[in-house]
C-alpha cells in the first residue's frame, strides 16, 4: 500500500477551488449536484482508506478478534509508521463513526418530531401556518412534505413576497434538498477537508430554491426583496442543519445580489475558464482518490490472502 493509502485522506483539498468558484460560475442546480457527488465520493474513499489503516492498527492490539496472520510483519510493513498510524486510525475511525451516527440520529429525531407535531394538521394543503410570534419558515421533508411558516413571518411579508417564500420552500421539498444537505453534512463528518464543500452545498441549495421561486413568481427583484425582508426579521435557522430554511443565517446579501443580477446560464463553464479548470481539478482529485483507495484495498487483500494459511 505504501503512502498511497494516505492520499484519499488529503485529496479532498482538490475540491476547495470549485467549492469557492461554484457560487459565481455554476447554475445552482448544477453546483449542488456536482459538489454533492464530489463530497460523497471523497468521503467514501476517505472512509475506505481509514478502514484499511484501522485493520492494520487493530491487528496490533493484543486479544483482537482478527486472525493472527493479519498481524504478520509483511502486512505491518506495508504501511509506513504502522504503529503510530494504526493507533491513530483506530481513534480516527471511531471518531468518524461517532460523529456520523450523531448527526444522522439528530436529523432523524428532529424530522420525526416535526412530523409528529404536524400529524394532526389537515392534509388538504402542504402549507402549515403556526401561530407563533417568532418568525421562521422551513420545509419538513416526508410523506407528505410540509412547508411550516409562522404567523410572524407571514405578517412581515406582503402577499407577493409570501408567494415567493412558499415557492422557495416548495422547491426545497420538490427537489429533495434535505438529501443533499444531509449527504454534505455526513461527508464533512468523515473528512474535515470537506467542510468547505458542505458550506458551498448549503448555499447552492438556497440559491437553487431562490432561482425556482423567482421563476415561479416571475420577478427576480420581488424574490430578492422577500429574501432580504425575511432575513431581517429572522433570528434563528431551521430546526436542524439538514432542513432547508428560507431565511437561514448566512450569506443573505450574496443571495440578494445574485437575484438582482442576470440569472446564470445552465450550461457548464468552458474547460479553460477558472470554474472549468477547478471542476476538472476536483474531478481528477475524486478519480485519483477512488483509484488509490481501491488500489490500497486490493493490495491489503492480497497481502492478507498470502499471509493466511489455508
C-alpha positions as CSV (number, residue, x, y, z in Angstrom):
1,X,0.0,0.0,0.0
2,X,2.8,2.4,0.9
3,X,2.0,6.1,1.1
4,X,-0.8,5.8,-1.4
5,X,-3.3,4.7,1.3
6,X,-3.0,8.2,2.8
7,X,-3.8,10.1,-0.4
8,X,-7.6,9.7,-0.2
9,X,-7.5,11.5,3.2
10,X,-5.9,14.6,1.7
11,X,-7.2,14.7,-1.9
12,X,-10.4,16.4,-0.7
13,X,-8.2,19.5,-0.7
14,X,-8.6,19.5,-4.5
15,X,-12.3,20.3,-4.1
16,X,-11.7,23.7,-2.5
17,X,-11.3,25.7,-5.6
18,X,-14.6,24.5,-7.2
19,X,-16.3,24.9,-3.8
20,X,-15.3,28.6,-3.9
21,X,-15.9,29.3,-7.6
22,X,-19.2,27.4,-8.0
23,X,-21.2,30.2,-6.4
24,X,-20.4,32.7,-9.2
25,X,-19.9,30.4,-12.2
26,X,-22.2,27.4,-11.9
27,X,-26.0,27.3,-12.1
28,X,-27.1,26.4,-8.5
29,X,-28.7,23.1,-9.5
30,X,-25.6,22.0,-11.3
31,X,-23.4,23.2,-8.4
32,X,-25.4,21.2,-5.8
33,X,-25.3,18.0,-7.8
34,X,-21.6,18.3,-8.7
35,X,-20.4,19.3,-5.2
36,X,-22.6,16.6,-3.6
37,X,-21.2,13.9,-5.9
38,X,-17.6,15.0,-5.2
39,X,-18.2,15.2,-1.5
40,X,-19.9,11.8,-1.2
41,X,-17.3,10.0,-3.4
42,X,-14.4,11.5,-1.5
43,X,-16.0,10.7,1.9
44,X,-16.4,7.1,0.9
45,X,-12.8,6.9,-0.3
46,X,-11.6,8.5,2.9
47,X,-13.6,6.0,5.0
48,X,-12.2,3.1,3.0
49,X,-8.6,4.4,3.5
50,X,-9.2,4.9,7.2
51,X,-10.8,1.5,7.4
52,X,-7.7,-0.2,5.9
53,X,-5.4,1.6,8.3
54,X,-7.9,0.6,11.1
55,X,-7.4,-3.0,10.2
56,X,-3.6,-2.7,10.4
57,X,-3.9,-0.8,13.7
58,X,-6.4,-3.3,15.2
59,X,-4.3,-6.3,14.3
60,X,-1.5,-4.9,16.6
61,X,-3.8,-4.9,19.7
62,X,-3.4,-8.0,21.9
63,X,-6.6,-10.1,22.1
64,X,-8.1,-8.5,18.9
65,X,-10.7,-10.7,17.1
66,X,-8.8,-10.7,13.8
67,X,-6.8,-13.7,12.7
68,X,-3.3,-13.9,13.9
69,X,-1.9,-13.9,10.4
70,X,-3.3,-10.4,9.9
71,X,-0.5,-9.1,12.2
72,X,2.1,-10.6,10.0
73,X,5.2,-8.4,9.7
74,X,4.7,-8.2,5.9
75,X,1.3,-6.7,6.4
76,X,2.5,-4.2,9.0
77,X,5.4,-3.0,6.9
78,X,3.0,-2.3,4.1
79,X,2.0,0.9,5.9
80,X,4.7,3.4,6.8
81,X,5.0,4.1,10.6
82,X,2.4,1.3,11.0
83,X,2.3,1.5,14.8
84,X,1.6,5.2,15.1
85,X,-0.6,5.3,12.0
86,X,-2.6,2.2,13.1
87,X,-3.3,3.6,16.5
88,X,-4.3,7.0,15.0
89,X,-6.6,5.2,12.5
90,X,-8.4,3.3,15.3
91,X,-9.1,6.6,17.1
92,X,-10.0,8.4,13.8
93,X,-12.4,5.8,12.6
94,X,-14.2,5.6,15.9
95,X,-14.5,9.4,15.9
96,X,-15.8,9.5,12.4
97,X,-18.4,6.8,13.0
98,X,-19.5,8.6,16.2
99,X,-19.8,11.9,14.5
100,X,-21.8,10.5,11.6
101,X,-24.1,8.5,13.8
102,X,-24.7,11.5,16.0
103,X,-25.5,13.8,13.0
104,X,-27.8,11.2,11.4
105,X,-29.6,10.4,14.7
106,X,-30.2,14.1,15.3
107,X,-31.6,14.6,11.8
108,X,-33.9,11.6,12.0
109,X,-35.0,12.5,15.6
110,X,-35.9,16.1,14.7
111,X,-37.5,15.1,11.5
112,X,-39.7,12.5,13.3
113,X,-40.6,15.1,16.0
114,X,-41.6,17.6,13.4
115,X,-43.7,15.1,11.5
116,X,-45.4,14.0,14.7
117,X,-46.2,17.6,15.6
118,X,-47.6,18.2,12.1
119,X,-49.6,15.0,12.0
120,X,-52.9,16.5,13.4
121,X,-52.8,19.2,10.8
122,X,-55.2,18.9,7.8
123,X,-53.6,17.3,4.7
124,X,-55.6,19.4,2.2
125,X,-52.6,21.6,1.8
126,X,-48.8,21.3,2.2
127,X,-48.8,24.6,4.0
128,X,-48.9,24.8,7.8
129,X,-49.1,28.2,9.4
130,X,-48.4,28.1,13.1
131,X,-49.5,30.9,15.5
132,X,-46.0,31.9,16.7
133,X,-44.5,35.4,17.5
134,X,-41.1,34.0,16.3
135,X,-40.6,34.5,12.6
136,X,-39.5,31.4,10.7
137,X,-40.1,29.3,7.6
138,X,-38.7,25.9,6.7
139,X,-39.5,22.8,4.8
140,X,-40.2,19.5,6.6
141,X,-39.4,16.5,4.3
142,X,-41.6,13.4,4.5
143,X,-44.7,11.9,3.0
144,X,-46.3,14.3,2.6
145,X,-43.7,17.1,2.8
146,X,-44.9,20.2,4.6
147,X,-44.0,23.9,4.5
148,X,-44.0,25.3,8.0
149,X,-44.4,29.1,8.4
150,X,-45.1,31.1,11.5
151,X,-47.7,33.8,11.6
152,X,-45.0,36.3,12.5
153,X,-43.2,35.5,9.2
154,X,-46.3,35.8,7.2
155,X,-47.2,39.1,8.8
156,X,-43.8,40.5,7.9
157,X,-44.2,39.9,4.2
158,X,-46.8,41.3,1.8
159,X,-48.9,38.9,-0.4
160,X,-46.4,38.8,-3.3
161,X,-43.5,38.2,-1.0
162,X,-45.4,35.4,0.6
163,X,-45.8,33.7,-2.8
164,X,-42.0,33.9,-3.3
165,X,-41.4,32.4,0.2
166,X,-43.8,29.5,-0.4
167,X,-42.4,28.8,-3.9
168,X,-38.9,28.8,-2.3
169,X,-39.9,26.2,0.3
170,X,-41.8,24.1,-2.1
171,X,-38.7,23.9,-4.3
172,X,-36.8,22.5,-1.3
173,X,-39.4,19.8,-1.0
174,X,-39.8,19.0,-4.7
175,X,-36.1,18.8,-5.3
176,X,-35.4,16.9,-2.0
177,X,-32.7,19.4,-0.9
178,X,-32.6,17.8,2.5
179,X,-30.8,14.8,1.0
180,X,-28.1,16.9,-0.5
181,X,-27.7,18.8,2.8
182,X,-27.5,15.6,4.8
183,X,-25.1,14.0,2.5
184,X,-22.8,17.0,2.6
185,X,-23.1,17.1,6.4
186,X,-22.1,13.5,6.8
187,X,-19.3,13.9,4.3
188,X,-17.8,16.7,6.4
189,X,-18.1,14.5,9.5
190,X,-16.0,11.9,7.7
191,X,-13.2,14.3,6.5
192,X,-12.8,17.8,7.8
193,X,-11.3,18.8,4.5
194,X,-14.8,18.5,3.0
195,X,-16.3,21.3,5.2
196,X,-15.9,24.0,2.6
197,X,-17.9,21.7,0.3
198,X,-20.7,21.4,2.9
199,X,-20.9,25.2,3.2
200,X,-21.0,25.5,-0.6
201,X,-23.8,22.9,-0.9
202,X,-25.8,24.7,1.7
203,X,-25.5,28.0,-0.1
204,X,-26.2,26.4,-3.5
205,X,-29.4,24.7,-2.3
206,X,-30.7,28.1,-1.2
207,X,-29.7,29.6,-4.5
208,X,-31.4,26.8,-6.3
209,X,-34.6,27.4,-4.5
210,X,-34.2,31.2,-5.0
211,X,-34.0,30.7,-8.7
212,X,-37.0,28.4,-8.9
213,X,-39.0,30.8,-6.7
214,X,-38.1,33.7,-9.0
215,X,-39.2,31.7,-12.0
216,X,-42.4,30.8,-10.3
217,X,-43.4,34.3,-9.3
218,X,-41.9,35.8,-12.5
219,X,-39.9,38.5,-10.7
220,X,-36.3,38.2,-9.5
221,X,-36.4,41.6,-7.7
222,X,-39.5,40.6,-5.8
223,X,-37.8,37.3,-4.7
224,X,-34.7,39.3,-3.6
225,X,-36.9,41.6,-1.6
226,X,-38.6,38.7,0.1
227,X,-35.3,37.0,1.0
228,X,-33.9,40.2,2.4
229,X,-37.0,41.1,4.4
230,X,-37.3,37.6,5.8
231,X,-33.6,37.6,6.8
232,X,-34.1,40.9,8.7
233,X,-36.8,39.5,10.9
234,X,-35.5,36.0,11.4
235,X,-33.3,35.3,14.4
236,X,-32.7,31.6,14.1
237,X,-32.3,28.9,11.4
238,X,-34.4,25.9,10.8
239,X,-34.7,23.1,13.4
240,X,-31.7,21.2,12.0
241,X,-28.9,22.0,9.6
242,X,-30.1,19.4,7.1
243,X,-33.5,21.1,6.9
244,X,-33.8,23.9,4.4
245,X,-34.8,27.3,5.7
246,X,-35.9,30.3,3.7
247,X,-34.0,32.9,5.8
248,X,-31.3,30.8,7.3
249,X,-28.4,32.8,8.7
250,X,-25.5,33.1,6.3
251,X,-24.7,34.9,3.1
252,X,-28.1,36.5,2.5
253,X,-26.5,39.6,0.9
254,X,-24.9,37.4,-1.7
255,X,-28.2,35.7,-2.4
256,X,-29.9,39.0,-2.8
257,X,-27.1,40.3,-5.1
258,X,-27.4,37.1,-7.2
259,X,-31.2,37.6,-7.6
260,X,-30.7,41.2,-8.6
261,X,-28.2,40.1,-11.3
262,X,-29.0,38.3,-14.5
263,X,-29.5,34.5,-14.0
264,X,-26.5,32.3,-14.7
265,X,-26.8,30.0,-17.7
266,X,-27.5,26.3,-17.1
267,X,-24.6,25.2,-19.4
268,X,-21.3,24.2,-17.9
269,X,-18.4,26.7,-18.0
270,X,-15.8,26.3,-20.7
271,X,-12.9,24.0,-19.7
272,X,-10.4,26.8,-20.0
273,X,-12.3,29.1,-17.6
274,X,-11.4,29.3,-13.9
275,X,-14.5,27.3,-12.9
276,X,-13.9,24.8,-15.6
277,X,-10.3,24.2,-14.5
278,X,-11.4,24.0,-10.9
279,X,-14.1,21.4,-11.8
280,X,-11.5,19.4,-13.7
281,X,-9.1,19.5,-10.7
282,X,-11.8,18.3,-8.4
283,X,-12.9,15.6,-10.8
284,X,-9.2,14.4,-11.2
285,X,-8.8,14.5,-7.4
286,X,-12.0,12.5,-6.9
287,X,-11.0,9.9,-9.5
288,X,-7.5,9.7,-8.0
289,X,-9.0,9.2,-4.5
290,X,-11.1,6.3,-5.8
291,X,-8.1,4.7,-7.6
292,X,-5.8,5.0,-4.6
293,X,-8.4,3.7,-2.2
294,X,-9.2,0.7,-4.3
295,X,-5.6,0.1,-5.0
296,X,-4.8,0.1,-1.3
297,X,-7.8,-2.2,-0.6
298,X,-6.7,-4.7,-3.3
299,X,-3.1,-4.6,-2.0
300,X,-4.1,-5.3,1.6
301,X,-6.4,-8.1,0.4
302,X,-3.6,-9.8,-1.5
303,X,-1.3,-9.4,1.5
304,X,-3.8,-10.9,3.9
305,X,-4.5,-13.7,1.5
306,X,-0.8,-14.5,1.1
307,X,-0.3,-14.4,4.9
308,X,-3.4,-16.5,5.8
309,X,-2.7,-20.3,5.9
310,X,-5.1,-22.4,4.0
